[in-house]
């Protein structure tokens, strides 16, 4: 089967003013149908639910957001069902917990591939009705990037109301220059914004998925990888799926600071991290937790899964393996 494409639409496209933009959704669905297998990551549930509940704008409390999401999810799914008109669609709701847990991650991937086999279009959204700050993706741009990496998608397209990342009114064609553009704030109805899309595009590209940011009117060109929008070429390697998940999906609960010798052993020699090279850690962790590994206060150079509880670990202890090399990925 051909690798799927992942296409993400934000709230400002899907539900401007708190109502589905049926014309735009039908147009997007018509353009996506020939590109199957395709996975749609769609925002809009909170805006739709907030309007139905009579809220004045986006709720500000977690309970309000959860209630609005619960009200809006069915309406969002119905809007996509109507838009695809004859093609079957399925609803898939995710939280960060499914991405962070390896078994759940694999289950999600298998379920999505089975939907593709059945010629069904998955409509993916964050499960805001149950999600908390601790397990939230932050916005659906990040969710789309995570799904694209999970699926090893052939392409990720992040749709927006403009033709790409703009700098002084002109589209920045190459993603490498996107960070230098003057970026506007997020929309009133959503959490994202162009900065969020750039970060998500960089994440997906690092995971081996070519990514583009652009408008729905250029959707076919964006899916083909033509000269449209702002493009982020894939630069990840053909790593095993486990390593991709560890780098991009597993959450780190603590930062482990190591000395220079431990850094060389891990980063250059491919060795496991031993307690003898550990200087300190930022927060308690348990065996099975994700941990970032860094030299002093610098940015992490590796992420791994701890083999021990921090309560049982003494800095510089001899003969204790903190992270096995097979459960470690360089960043």
Phi and psi in degrees as GROMACS dihedral restraints (atoms count N, CA, C in turn):
[ dihedral_restraints ]
;  ai    aj    ak    al  type     phi  dphi    fc
    3     4     5     6     1   -61.8    20    10
    4     5     6     7     1   141.6    20    10
    6     7     8     9     1   -61.7    20    10
    7     8     9    10     1   141.7    20    10
    9    10    11    12     1   -75.2    20    10
   10    11    12    13     1   158.7    20    10
   12    13    14    15     1   -99.0    20    10
   13    14    15    16     1   150.4    20    10
   15    16    17    18     1  -119.1    20    10
   16    17    18    19     1   127.6    20    10
   18    19    20    21     1  -125.9    20    10
   19    20    21    22     1   128.2    20    10
   21    22    23    24     1  -115.2    20    10
   22    23    24    25     1   135.6    20    10
   24    25    26    27     1  -124.1    20    10
   25    26    27    28     1   134.9    20    10
   27    28    29    30     1   -88.6    20    10
   28    29    30    31     1   173.2    20    10
   30    31    32    33     1   -60.1    20    10
   31    32    33    34     1   -38.4    20    10
   33    34    35    36     1   -64.1    20    10
   34    35    36    37     1   -23.4    20    10
   36    37    38    39     1   -88.8    20    10
   37    38    39    40     1   -43.5    20    10
   39    40    41    42     1   -76.2    20    10
   40    41    42    43     1   -44.9    20    10
   42    43    44    45     1  -138.2    20    10
   43    44    45    46     1    61.3    20    10
   45    46    47    48     1   -65.8    20    10
   46    47    48    49     1   132.3    20    10
   48    49    50    51     1    73.9    20    10
   49    50    51    52     1    10.1    20    10
   51    52    53    54     1    86.2    20    10
   52    53    54    55     1    11.2    20    10
   54    55    56    57     1  -130.9    20    10
   55    56    57    58     1   145.5    20    10
   57    58    59    60     1   -62.2    20    10
   58    59    60    61     1   137.6    20    10
   60    61    62    63     1   -87.1    20    10
   61    62    63    64     1    85.0    20    10
   63    64    65    66     1   -60.5    20    10
   64    65    66    67     1   -37.4    20    10
   66    67    68    69     1   -64.8    20    10
   67    68    69    70     1   -46.3    20    10
   69    70    71    72     1   -64.4    20    10
   70    71    72    73     1   -42.8    20    10
   72    73    74    75     1   -62.3    20    10
   73    74    75    76     1   -41.3    20    10
   75    76    77    78     1   -63.7    20    10
   76    77    78    79     1   -40.2    20    10
   78    79    80    81     1   -65.6    20    10
   79    80    81    82     1   -43.5    20    10
   81    82    83    84     1   -63.5    20    10
   82    83    84    85     1   -44.7    20    10
   84    85    86    87     1   -61.4    20    10
   85    86    87    88     1   -40.9    20    10
   87    88    89    90     1   -61.7    20    10
   88    89    90    91     1   -37.7    20    10
   90    91    92    93     1   -77.0    20    10
   91    92    93    94     1   -28.2    20    10
   93    94    95    96     1   -81.6    20    10
   94    95    96    97     1   -27.5    20    10
   96    97    98    99     1   -53.3    20    10
   97    98    99   100     1   -45.4    20    10
   99   100   101   102     1   -72.1    20    10
  100   101   102   103     1   -12.6    20    10
  102   103   104   105     1   -91.9    20    10
  103   104   105   106     1     4.0    20    10
  105   106   107   108     1   -58.4    20    10
  106   107   108   109     1   146.5    20    10
  108   109   110   111     1   -75.4    20    10
  109   110   111   112     1   138.6    20    10
  111   112   113   114     1  -143.1    20    10
  112   113   114   115     1   145.2    20    10
  114   115   116   117     1  -119.2    20    10
  115   116   117   118     1   127.9    20    10
  117   118   119   120     1  -100.8    20    10
  118   119   120   121     1   126.3    20    10
  120   121   122   123     1  -104.9    20    10
  121   122   123   124     1   115.2    20    10
  123   124   125   126     1  -124.0    20    10
  124   125   126   127     1   126.4    20    10
  126   127   128   129     1   -84.3    20    10
  127   128   129   130     1  -179.0    20    10
  129   130   131   132     1   120.4    20    10
  130   131   132   133     1   -18.0    20    10
  132   133   134   135     1   -62.1    20    10
  133   134   135   136     1   -42.8    20    10
  135   136   137   138     1   -66.3    20    10
  136   137   138   139     1   -42.1    20    10
  138   139   140   141     1   -63.5    20    10
  139   140   141   142     1   -42.2    20    10
  141   142   143   144     1   -65.4    20    10
  142   143   144   145     1   -44.5    20    10
  144   145   146   147     1   -68.5    20    10
  145   146   147   148     1   -37.0    20    10
  147   148   149   150     1   -63.3    20    10
  148   149   150   151     1   -40.7    20    10
  150   151   152   153     1   -64.7    20    10
  151   152   153   154     1   -41.6    20    10
  153   154   155   156     1   -66.2    20    10
  154   155   156   157     1   -35.4    20    10
  156   157   158   159     1   -79.4    20    10
  157   158   159   160     1   -11.1    20    10
  159   160   161   162     1    84.7    20    10
  160   161   162   163     1    16.6    20    10
  162   163   164   165     1   -69.4    20    10
  163   164   165   166     1   148.1    20    10
  165   166   167   168     1   -89.3    20    10
  166   167   168   169     1    87.4    20    10
  168   169   170   171     1    88.5    20    10
  169   170   171   172     1  -166.9    20    10
  171   172   173   174     1   -73.1    20    10
  172   173   174   175     1   129.7    20    10
  174   175   176   177     1   -58.6    20    10
  175   176   177   178     1   150.9    20    10
  177   178   179   180     1  -104.4    20    10
  178   179   180   181     1   -15.7    20    10
  180   181   182   183     1   -99.3    20    10
  181   182   183   184     1   156.0    20    10
  183   184   185   186     1   -62.0    20    10
  184   185   186   187     1   -43.0    20    10
  186   187   188   189     1   -62.1    20    10
  187   188   189   190     1   -40.1    20    10
  189   190   191   192     1   -65.2    20    10
  190   191   192   193     1   -41.5    20    10
  192   193   194   195     1   -63.0    20    10
  193   194   195   196     1   -42.4    20    10
  195   196   197   198     1   -65.5    20    10
  196   197   198   199     1   -42.4    20    10
  198   199   200   201     1   -64.5    20    10
  199   200   201   202     1   -43.6    20    10
  201   202   203   204     1   -62.9    20    10
  202   203   204   205     1   -40.9    20    10
  204   205   206   207     1   -62.3    20    10
  205   206   207   208     1   -45.1    20    10
  207   208   209   210     1   -61.0    20    10
  208   209   210   211     1   -39.0    20    10
  210   211   212   213     1   -69.1    20    10
  211   212   213   214     1   -37.2    20    10
  213   214   215   216     1   -88.4    20    10
  214   215   216   217     1   -19.5    20    10
  216   217   218   219     1   -60.0    20    10
  217   218   219   220     1   -45.2    20    10
  219   220   221   222     1   -63.5    20    10
  220   221   222   223     1   -40.0    20    10
  222   223   224   225     1   -66.6    20    10
  223   224   225   226     1   -39.3    20    10
  225   226   227   228     1   -62.7    20    10
  226   227   228   229     1   -45.3    20    10
  228   229   230   231     1   -64.6    20    10
  229   230   231   232     1   -38.9    20    10
  231   232   233   234     1   -63.7    20    10
  232   233   234   235     1   -38.5    20    10
  234   235   236   237     1   -62.5    20    10
  235   236   237   238     1   -42.0    20    10
  237   238   239   240     1   -71.7    20    10
  238   239   240   241     1   -35.5    20    10
  240   241   242   243     1   -58.9    20    10
  241   242   243   244     1   -45.3    20    10
  243   244   245   246     1   -67.6    20    10
  244   245   246   247     1   -37.4    20    10
  246   247   248   249     1   -65.4    20    10
  247   248   249   250     1   -40.8    20    10
  249   250   251   252     1   -79.3    20    10
  250   251   252   253     1   -16.0    20    10
  252   253   254   255     1    37.0    20    10
  253   254   255   256     1    79.1    20    10
  255   256   257   258     1   111.1    20    10
  256   257   258   259     1   -27.9    20    10
  258   259   260   261     1   -88.9    20    10
  259   260   261   262     1   140.9    20    10
  261   262   263   264     1   -78.9    20    10
  262   263   264   265     1   140.5    20    10
  264   265   266   267     1  -125.0    20    10
  265   266   267   268     1   154.0    20    10
  267   268   269   270     1  -131.1    20    10
  268   269   270   271     1   149.2    20    10
  270   271   272   273     1   -98.1    20    10
  271   272   273   274     1   129.6    20    10
  273   274   275   276     1  -128.9    20    10
  274   275   276   277     1   115.4    20    10
  276   277   278   279     1  -107.8    20    10
  277   278   279   280     1   131.0    20    10
  279   280   281   282     1  -128.3    20    10
  280   281   282   283     1   153.3    20    10
  282   283   284   285     1  -122.9    20    10
  283   284   285   286     1   172.4    20    10
  285   286   287   288     1   -61.8    20    10
  286   287   288   289     1   -21.9    20    10
  288   289   290   291     1   -63.3    20    10
  289   290   291   292     1   -36.7    20    10
  291   292   293   294     1   -69.2    20    10
  292   293   294   295     1   -29.4    20    10
  294   295   296   297     1   -78.8    20    10
  295   296   297   298     1   -36.6    20    10
  297   298   299   300     1   -76.4    20    10
  298   299   300   301     1   -26.0    20    10
  300   301   302   303     1   -94.6    20    10
  301   302   303   304     1   124.7    20    10
  303   304   305   306     1   -60.9    20    10
  304   305   306   307     1   -43.8    20    10
  306   307   308   309     1   -65.2    20    10
  307   308   309   310     1   -43.9    20    10
  309   310   311   312     1   -64.6    20    10
  310   311   312   313     1   -37.9    20    10
  312   313   314   315     1   -58.2    20    10
  313   314   315   316     1   -48.2    20    10
  315   316   317   318     1   -65.7    20    10
  316   317   318   319     1   -39.2    20    10
  318   319   320   321     1   -62.3    20    10
  319   320   321   322     1   -42.2    20    10
  321   322   323   324     1   -61.4    20    10
  322   323   324   325     1   -46.0    20    10
  324   325   326   327     1   -59.9    20    10
  325   326   327   328     1   -44.4    20    10
  327   328   329   330     1   -64.2    20    10
  328   329   330   331     1   -40.9    20    10
  330   331   332   333     1   -63.8    20    10
  331   332   333   334     1   -42.5    20    10
  333   334   335   336     1   -64.9    20    10
  334   335   336   337     1   -42.2    20    10
  336   337   338   339     1   -64.6    20    10
  337   338   339   340     1   -35.1    20    10
  339   340   341   342     1   -66.4    20    10
  340   341   342   343     1   -38.2    20    10
  342   343   344   345     1   -62.8    20    10
  343   344   345   346     1   -41.0    20    10
  345   346   347   348     1   -61.7    20    10
  346   347   348   349     1   -41.5    20    10
  348   349   350   351     1   -61.3    20    10
  349   350   351   352     1   -33.4    20    10
  351   352   353   354     1   -84.8    20    10
  352   353   354   355     1     5.6    20    10
  354   355   356   357     1    60.1    20    10
  355   356   357   358     1    42.7    20    10
  357   358   359   360     1  -108.8    20    10
  358   359   360   361     1   143.7    20    10
  360   361   362   363     1   -96.6    20    10
  361   362   363   364     1   111.6    20    10
  363   364   365   366     1   -72.7    20    10
  364   365   366   367     1   134.4    20    10
  366   367   368   369     1  -107.8    20    10
  367   368   369   370     1   107.7    20    10
  369   370   371   372     1  -101.6    20    10
  370   371   372   373     1   139.2    20    10
  372   373   374   375     1  -148.8    20    10
  373   374   375   376     1   160.0    20    10
  375   376   377   378     1   -72.7    20    10
  376   377   378   379     1   141.7    20    10
  378   379   380   381     1   -82.9    20    10
  379   380   381   382     1    74.2    20    10
  381   382   383   384     1   -66.5    20    10
  382   383   384   385     1   -17.7    20    10
  384   385   386   387     1   -68.2    20    10
  385   386   387   388     1   -23.6    20    10
  387   388   389   390     1  -123.1    20    10
  388   389   390   391     1   -12.2    20    10
  390   391   392   393     1   -69.0    20    10
  391   392   393   394     1   148.7    20    10
  393   394   395   396     1  -120.9    20    10
  394   395   396   397     1   171.9    20    10
  396   397   398   399     1   -56.3    20    10
  397   398   399   400     1   -34.6    20    10
  399   400   401   402     1   -69.4    20    10
  400   401   402   403     1   -28.9    20    10
  402   403   404   405     1  -117.2    20    10
  403   404   405   406     1    13.2    20    10
  405   406   407   408     1   -80.4    20    10
  406   407   408   409     1   147.4    20    10
  408   409   410   411     1   -74.4    20    10
  409   410   411   412     1   -22.1    20    10
  411   412   413   414     1   100.3    20    10
  412   413   414   415     1   -48.3    20    10
  414   415   416   417     1  -163.7    20    10
  415   416   417   418     1   168.3    20    10
  417   418   419   420     1   -76.8    20    10
  418   419   420   421     1   -12.2    20    10
  420   421   422   423     1   -63.5    20    10
  421   422   423   424     1   -45.9    20    10
  423   424   425   426     1   -65.5    20    10
  424   425   426   427     1   -41.3    20    10
  426   427   428   429     1   -58.3    20    10
  427   428   429   430     1   -44.7    20    10
  429   430   431   432     1   -61.7    20    10
  430   431   432   433     1   -41.3    20    10
  432   433   434   435     1   -64.3    20    10
  433   434   435   436     1   -41.6    20    10
  435   436   437   438     1   -64.0    20    10
  436   437   438   439     1   -42.1    20    10
  438   439   440   441     1   -65.4    20    10
  439   440   441   442     1   -39.8    20    10
  441   442   443   444     1   -62.7    20    10
  442   443   444   445     1   -42.2    20    10
  444   445   446   447     1   -68.0    20    10
  445   446   447   448     1   -42.7    20    10
  447   448   449   450     1   -56.5    20    10
  448   449   450   451     1   -41.8    20    10
  450   451   452   453     1   -86.4    20    10
  451   452   453   454     1    -6.6    20    10
  453   454   455   456     1    50.1    20    10
  454   455   456   457     1    53.4    20    10
  456   457   458   459     1   -62.8    20    10
  457   458   459   460     1   153.2    20    10
  459   460   461   462     1   -74.5    20    10
  460   461   462   463     1   -24.0    20    10
  462   463   464   465     1  -166.5    20    10
  463   464   465   466     1   146.9    20    10
  465   466   467   468     1  -114.9    20    10
  466   467   468   469     1   129.1    20    10
  468   469   470   471     1  -120.1    20    10
  469   470   471   472     1   121.2    20    10
  471   472   473   474     1  -103.4    20    10
  472   473   474   475     1   106.2    20    10
  474   475   476   477     1   -85.3    20    10
  475   476   477   478     1   143.8    20    10
  477   478   479   480     1  -145.9    20    10
  478   479   480   481     1   175.7    20    10
  480   481   482   483     1   -79.6    20    10
  481   482   483   484     1    -8.7    20    10
  483   484   485   486     1  -116.5    20    10
  484   485   486   487     1   173.8    20    10
  486   487   488   489     1   -80.7    20    10
  487   488   489   490     1     2.4    20    10
  489   490   491   492     1   152.3    20    10
  490   491   492   493     1  -166.1    20    10
  492   493   494   495     1   -70.4    20    10
  493   494   495   496     1   124.7    20    10
  495   496   497   498     1  -105.8    20    10
  496   497   498   499     1   140.9    20    10
  498   499   500   501     1  -133.3    20    10
  499   500   501   502     1   110.9    20    10
  501   502   503   504     1    55.7    20    10
  502   503   504   505     1    40.7    20    10
  504   505   506   507     1    85.5    20    10
  505   506   507   508     1    -4.8    20    10
  507   508   509   510     1  -110.1    20    10
  508   509   510   511     1   144.1    20    10
  510   511   512   513     1   -73.2    20    10
  511   512   513   514     1   129.2    20    10
  513   514   515   516     1   -81.3    20    10
  514   515   516   517     1   110.8    20    10
  516   517   518   519     1   -72.5    20    10
  517   518   519   520     1   -37.0    20    10
  519   520   521   522     1  -106.8    20    10
  520   521   522   523     1   127.7    20    10
  522   523   524   525     1   -57.7    20    10
  523   524   525   526     1   -28.8    20    10
  525   526   527   528     1   -60.8    20    10
  526   527   528   529     1   -25.0    20    10
  528   529   530   531     1   -98.2    20    10
  529   530   531   532     1    -0.3    20    10
  531   532   533   534     1   -66.4    20    10
  532   533   534   535     1   -33.6    20    10
  534   535   536   537     1   -64.9    20    10
  535   536   537   538     1   -22.1    20    10
  537   538   539   540     1   -85.7    20    10
  538   539   540   541     1    -6.4    20    10
  540   541   542   543     1   -75.9    20    10
  541   542   543   544     1   154.8    20    10
  543   544   545   546     1   -81.2    20    10
  544   545   546   547     1   114.0    20    10
  546   547   548   549     1  -102.6    20    10
  547   548   549   550     1   141.5    20    10
  549   550   551   552     1   -86.6    20    10
  550   551   552   553     1   174.7    20    10
  552   553   554   555     1   -77.6    20    10
  553   554   555   556     1   166.6    20    10
  555   556   557   558     1   -63.3    20    10
  556   557   558   559     1   162.6    20    10
  558   559   560   561     1   -71.5    20    10
  559   560   561   562     1   165.1    20    10
  561   562   563   564     1   -68.0    20    10
  562   563   564   565     1   -26.6    20    10
  564   565   566   567     1   -94.4    20    10
  565   566   567   568     1   -14.9    20    10
  567   568   569   570     1  -120.1    20    10
  568   569   570   571     1   175.4    20    10
  570   571   572   573     1  -102.3    20    10
  571   572   573   574     1   -13.7    20    10
  573   574   575   576     1   -83.8    20    10
  574   575   576   577     1  -126.9    20    10
  576   577   578   579     1   127.8    20    10
  577   578   579   580     1   171.6    20    10
  579   580   581   582     1   -64.7    20    10
  580   581   582   583     1   -35.5    20    10
  582   583   584   585     1   -61.7    20    10
  583   584   585   586     1   -40.3    20    10
  585   586   587   588     1   -63.5    20    10
  586   587   588   589     1   -39.7    20    10
  588   589   590   591     1   -66.5    20    10
  589   590   591   592     1   -39.0    20    10
  591   592   593   594     1   -63.8    20    10
  592   593   594   595     1   -45.2    20    10
  594   595   596   597     1   -61.4    20    10
  595   596   597   598     1   -41.8    20    10
  597   598   599   600     1   -67.0    20    10
  598   599   600   601     1   -40.0    20    10
  600   601   602   603     1   -63.3    20    10
  601   602   603   604     1   -39.8    20    10
  603   604   605   606     1   -65.7    20    10
  604   605   606   607     1   -39.3    20    10
  606   607   608   609     1   -62.3    20    10
  607   608   609   610     1   -48.9    20    10
  609   610   611   612     1   -63.8    20    10
  610   611   612   613     1   -42.4    20    10
  612   613   614   615     1   -62.5    20    10
  613   614   615   616     1   -39.0    20    10
  615   616   617   618     1   -65.6    20    10
  616   617   618   619     1   -26.2    20    10
  618   619   620   621     1   -87.1    20    10
  619   620   621   622     1     7.4    20    10
  621   622   623   624     1    94.3    20    10
  622   623   624   625     1    12.6    20    10
  624   625   626   627     1  -111.6    20    10
  625   626   627   628     1   115.7    20    10
  627   628   629   630     1   -63.6    20    10
  628   629   630   631     1   138.7    20    10
  630   631   632   633     1  -134.0    20    10
  631   632   633   634     1   148.3    20    10
  633   634   635   636     1  -139.2    20    10
  634   635   636   637     1   146.8    20    10
  636   637   638   639     1  -114.6    20    10
  637   638   639   640     1   126.9    20    10
  639   640   641   642     1  -170.3    20    10
  640   641   642   643     1  -170.9    20    10
  642   643   644   645     1  -100.6    20    10
  643   644   645   646     1   159.6    20    10
  645   646   647   648     1   -57.3    20    10
  646   647   648   649     1   -31.3    20    10
  648   649   650   651     1   -66.7    20    10
  649   650   651   652     1   -17.6    20    10
  651   652   653   654     1  -106.5    20    10
  652   653   654   655     1    20.4    20    10
  654   655   656   657     1   -58.0    20    10
  655   656   657   658     1   -45.7    20    10
  657   658   659   660     1   -60.9    20    10
  658   659   660   661     1   -43.8    20    10
  660   661   662   663     1   -64.8    20    10
  661   662   663   664     1   -39.4    20    10
  663   664   665   666     1   -64.5    20    10
  664   665   666   667     1   -39.0    20    10
  666   667   668   669     1   -67.8    20    10
  667   668   669   670     1   -34.0    20    10
  669   670   671   672     1   -78.2    20    10
  670   671   672   673     1   -18.0    20    10
  672   673   674   675     1    85.5    20    10
  673   674   675   676     1    20.6    20    10
  675   676   677   678     1   -71.9    20    10
  676   677   678   679     1   178.7    20    10
  678   679   680   681     1   -76.2    20    10
  679   680   681   682     1    81.1    20    10
  681   682   683   684     1  -147.3    20    10
  682   683   684   685     1   146.3    20    10
  684   685   686   687     1    66.1    20    10
  685   686   687   688     1  -161.7    20    10
  687   688   689   690     1  -105.7    20    10
  688   689   690   691     1   125.0    20    10
  690   691   692   693     1  -112.5    20    10
  691   692   693   694     1   138.3    20    10
  693   694   695   696     1  -121.7    20    10
  694   695   696   697     1   100.1    20    10
  696   697   698   699     1   -65.0    20    10
  697   698   699   700     1   147.4    20    10
  699   700   701   702     1   -66.5    20    10
  700   701   702   703     1   135.1    20    10
  702   703   704   705     1  -133.2    20    10
  703   704   705   706     1    12.1    20    10
  705   706   707   708     1   -78.8    20    10
  706   707   708   709     1   163.9    20    10
  708   709   710   711     1   -96.9    20    10
  709   710   711   712     1   171.3    20    10
  711   712   713   714     1   -79.1    20    10
  712   713   714   715     1    62.3    20    10
  714   715   716   717     1   -76.2    20    10
  715   716   717   718     1   158.2    20    10
  717   718   719   720     1   -59.7    20    10
  718   719   720   721     1   152.1    20    10
  720   721   722   723     1   -58.2    20    10
  721   722   723   724     1   -34.9    20    10
  723   724   725   726     1   -62.0    20    10
  724   725   726   727     1   -42.8    20    10
  726   727   728   729     1   -66.8    20    10
  727   728   729   730     1   -38.2    20    10
  729   730   731   732     1   -62.3    20    10
  730   731   732   733     1   -43.7    20    10
  732   733   734   735     1   -62.7    20    10
  733   734   735   736     1   -43.5    20    10
  735   736   737   738     1   -61.8    20    10
  736   737   738   739     1   -41.3    20    10
  738   739   740   741     1   -73.3    20    10
  739   740   741   742     1   -41.9    20    10
  741   742   743   744     1  -109.2    20    10
  742   743   744   745     1   -14.4    20    10
  744   745   746   747     1  -113.6    20    10
  745   746   747   748     1   -38.0    20    10
  747   748   749   750     1   -70.7    20    10
  748   749   750   751     1   131.0    20    10
  750   751   752   753     1   -84.0    20    10
  751   752   753   754     1   138.6    20    10
  753   754   755   756     1   -95.6    20    10
  754   755   756   757     1   129.1    20    10
  756   757   758   759     1   -99.6    20    10
  757   758   759   760     1   -10.0    20    10
  759   760   761   762     1  -154.4    20    10
  760   761   762   763     1   154.1    20    10
  762   763   764   765     1  -105.4    20    10
  763   764   765   766     1   123.9    20    10
  765   766   767   768     1  -100.7    20    10
  766   767   768   769     1   121.6    20    10
  768   769   770   771     1   -92.5    20    10
  769   770   771   772     1   133.8    20    10
  771   772   773   774     1  -125.1    20    10
  772   773   774   775     1   168.0    20    10
  774   775   776   777     1   -88.7    20    10
  775   776   777   778     1   174.3    20    10
  777   778   779   780     1   -63.1    20    10
  778   779   780   781     1   -34.6    20    10
  780   781   782   783     1   -65.3    20    10
  781   782   783   784     1   -41.2    20    10
  783   784   785   786     1   -66.7    20    10
  784   785   786   787     1   -37.8    20    10
  786   787   788   789     1   -61.8    20    10
  787   788   789   790     1   -44.3    20    10
  789   790   791   792     1   -63.6    20    10
  790   791   792   793     1   -41.8    20    10
  792   793   794   795     1   -62.1    20    10
  793   794   795   796     1   -42.4    20    10
  795   796   797   798     1   -77.4    20    10
  796   797   798   799     1   -50.5    20    10
  798   799   800   801     1   -78.9    20    10
  799   800   801   802     1   -32.5    20    10
  801   802   803   804     1  -104.2    20    10
  802   803   804   805     1   -33.5    20    10
  804   805   806   807     1  -103.7    20    10
  805   806   807   808     1    -5.1    20    10
  807   808   809   810     1    68.3    20    10
  808   809   810   811     1    28.8    20    10
  810   811   812   813     1   -87.8    20    10
  811   812   813   814     1   164.3    20    10
  813   814   815   816     1   -71.8    20    10
  814   815   816   817     1   160.2    20    10
  816   817   818   819     1   -88.4    20    10
  817   818   819   820     1   121.3    20    10
  819   820   821   822     1  -103.8    20    10
  820   821   822   823     1   151.7    20    10
  822   823   824   825     1   -62.7    20    10
  823   824   825   826     1   -25.2    20    10
  825   826   827   828     1   -61.5    20    10
  826   827   828   829     1   -23.2    20    10
  828   829   830   831     1   -99.3    20    10
  829   830   831   832     1     2.2    20    10
  831   832   833   834     1   -87.0    20    10
  832   833   834   835     1   130.2    20    10
  834   835   836   837     1   -95.9    20    10
  835   836   837   838     1   -45.5    20    10
  837   838   839   840     1  -166.9    20    10
  838   839   840   841     1   176.0    20    10
  840   841   842   843     1  -143.6    20    10
  841   842   843   844     1   155.6    20    10
  843   844   845   846     1   -85.3    20    10
  844   845   846   847     1   -26.1    20    10
  846   847   848   849     1  -154.8    20    10
  847   848   849   850     1   155.5    20    10
  849   850   851   852     1   -60.2    20    10
  850   851   852   853     1   147.9    20    10
  852   853   854   855     1  -144.9    20    10
  853   854   855   856     1   160.7    20    10
  855   856   857   858     1  -119.4    20    10
  856   857   858   859     1   161.9    20    10
  858   859   860   861     1   -56.7    20    10
  859   860   861   862     1   129.9    20    10
  861   862   863   864     1    99.5    20    10
  862   863   864   865     1   -13.4    20    10
  864   865   866   867     1   -77.0    20    10
  865   866   867   868     1   153.4    20    10
  867   868   869   870     1   -80.4    20    10
  868   869   870   871     1   138.8    20    10
  870   871   872   873     1  -134.9    20    10
  871   872   873   874     1   140.4    20    10
  873   874   875   876     1   -91.9    20    10
  874   875   876   877     1   143.9    20    10
  876   877   878   879     1  -117.6    20    10
  877   878   879   880     1   127.4    20    10
  879   880   881   882     1  -141.1    20    10
  880   881   882   883     1   161.3    20    10
  882   883   884   885     1   -98.3    20    10
  883   884   885   886     1   111.8    20    10
  885   886   887   888     1    59.9    20    10
  886   887   888   889     1  -136.4    20    10
  888   889   890   891     1   -93.9    20    10
  889   890   891   892     1    13.9    20    10
  891   892   893   894     1   -77.2    20    10
  892   893   894   895     1   173.2    20    10
  894   895   896   897     1   -64.6    20    10
  895   896   897   898     1   148.3    20    10
  897   898   899   900     1   -58.5    20    10
  898   899   900   901     1   142.0    20    10
  900   901   902   903     1  -107.5    20    10
  901   902   903   904     1    -8.2    20    10
  903   904   905   906     1  -155.2    20    10
  904   905   906   907     1   157.1    20    10
  906   907   908   909     1  -131.0    20    10
  907   908   909   910     1   139.9    20    10
  909   910   911   912     1  -148.9    20    10
  910   911   912   913     1   179.1    20    10
  912   913   914   915     1  -110.2    20    10
  913   914   915   916     1   122.1    20    10
  915   916   917   918     1   -66.9    20    10
  916   917   918   919     1   142.2    20    10
  918   919   920   921     1   -94.4    20    10
  919   920   921   922     1   -10.7    20    10
  921   922   923   924     1  -137.8    20    10
  922   923   924   925     1   162.6    20    10
  924   925   926   927     1   -82.3    20    10
  925   926   927   928     1   142.8    20    10
  927   928   929   930     1   -63.7    20    10
  928   929   930   931     1   -28.3    20    10
  930   931   932   933     1   -64.7    20    10
  931   932   933   934     1   -21.9    20    10
  933   934   935   936     1   -99.8    20    10
  934   935   936   937     1     1.6    20    10
  936   937   938   939     1  -106.3    20    10
  937   938   939   940     1   128.6    20    10
  939   940   941   942     1  -108.8    20    10
  940   941   942   943     1   133.8    20    10
  942   943   944   945     1   -55.1    20    10
  943   944   945   946     1   141.2    20    10
  945   946   947   948     1    67.8    20    10
  946   947   948   949     1    15.2    20    10
  948   949   950   951     1   -66.3    20    10
  949   950   951   952     1   143.0    20    10
  951   952   953   954     1   -89.4    20    10
  952   953   954   955     1   141.3    20    10
  954   955   956   957     1    75.4    20    10
  955   956   957   958     1    13.1    20    10
  957   958   959   960     1  -109.4    20    10
  958   959   960   961     1   124.9    20    10
  960   961   962   963     1   -93.0    20    10
  961   962   963   964     1   117.5    20    10
  963   964   965   966     1   -84.9    20    10
  964   965   966   967     1   -46.0    20    10
  966   967   968   969     1  -137.6    20    10
  967   968   969   970     1   122.7    20    10
  969   970   971   972     1   -74.2    20    10
  970   971   972   973     1   146.0    20    10
  972   973   974   975     1   -61.1    20    10
  973   974   975   976     1   -28.5    20    10
  975   976   977   978     1   -74.2    20    10
  976   977   978   979     1   -10.9    20    10
  978   979   980   981     1  -118.8    20    10
  979   980   981   982     1    39.3    20    10
  981   982   983   984     1  -142.1    20    10
  982   983   984   985     1   139.1    20    10
  984   985   986   987     1  -132.5    20    10
  985   986   987   988     1   135.1    20    10
  987   988   989   990     1   -76.3    20    10
  988   989   990   991     1   143.7    20    10
